[in-house]
Amino acid sequence: MRYRLRRADLSAVAEVRRLLRDHLHSWNTPGLADTAELLTSELVTNALVHTDHGAEFTATLAGGPVCQLRVEVYDFTACHPKTRKASDHAASGRGILLVQALADTWGVRQHGVGKIVWFELVVTCGS
């Protein structure tokens, strides 16, 4: 699945979560939905808040006895996301920490004029 996000359209974050949940159910992997939605929200929000352009979201699922979900968010700035220590009462600053803690793997790679921030989650297919 692929979804283009317009610059600063934070309402699109909820739409991307809904689309992802629907796809995960159609792919018979609802067990991935909660974590995938949370991590996707963090990456999409980061892309829309910290860049001057839109972004592109993609999600793919590789099947077999084990299903591997890969989510990528492409944006148009080469600056890599930074982990930072958020204060206890801060409303932001925990996104990459959540991705590090909950994803099976994740990373960042340069792509064209921007970068792709991605994560993968693995689950037994059908769960």
Residue pairs with C-beta under 8 A, 6 or more apart in sequence:
1 19
1 20
1 23
1 58
1 59
1 60
2 56
2 57
2 58
3 12
3 15
3 16
3 19
3 56
3 57
3 58
4 54
4 55
4 56
4 57
5 12
5 16
5 44
5 47
5 48
5 54
5 55
5 56
5 57
6 12
6 54
7 48
7 51
7 52
7 53
7 54
8 48
8 49
9 48
9 54
10 45
10 48
10 49
12 44
12 48
13 41
13 44
13 45
13 48
16 40
16 41
16 44
16 57
17 37
17 40
17 41
20 33
20 36
20 37
20 40
20 59
20 71
21 33
21 37
23 59
23 61
24 30
24 32
24 33
24 36
24 61
24 69
25 33
27 61
27 63
27 67
28 125
28 126
29 61
29 67
29 69
29 123
29 125
29 126
29 127
30 127
31 123
31 124
31 127
32 67
32 69
32 121
32 123
35 102
35 121
36 59
36 69
36 71
36 121
38 98
38 102
39 71
39 98
39 99
39 102
39 103
39 119
39 121
40 57
40 59
40 71
40 73
42 94
42 95
42 96
42 98
42 99
43 57
43 71
43 73
43 95
43 99
43 117
43 119
44 55
44 57
44 73
45 95
46 73
46 81
46 95
46 96
46 117
47 55
47 73
47 74
47 75
47 117
48 54
48 55
50 75
50 77
50 79
50 81
51 75
51 76
51 77
51 114
52 76
52 77
53 75
53 76
53 77
54 75
54 76
55 73
55 74
55 75
55 76
56 73
56 74
56 75
57 71
57 72
57 73
57 74
58 71
58 72
58 74
59 69
59 70
59 71
59 72
60 69
60 70
61 67
61 68
61 69
61 70
62 68
62 70
63 125
64 125
65 124
65 125
66 122
66 123
66 124
66 125
67 122
67 123
67 124
67 125
68 120
68 121
68 122
69 120
69 121
69 122
69 123
70 118
70 119
70 120
71 118
71 119
71 120
72 116
72 117
72 118
73 116
73 117
73 118
74 111
74 114
74 115
74 116
75 114
75 115
75 117
76 113
76 114
77 114
77 115
78 110
78 113
78 114
78 115
79 115
80 108
80 115
81 95
81 96
81 108
81 117
82 96
83 96
83 97
83 100
84 93
84 96
85 93
86 92
86 93
86 94
86 97
87 93
99 106
99 117
99 119
100 106
103 119
103 120
103 121
104 119
104 120
104 121
104 122
105 119
105 120
106 117
106 118
106 119
106 120
107 117
107 118
108 115
108 116
108 117
108 118
109 115
109 116
109 118
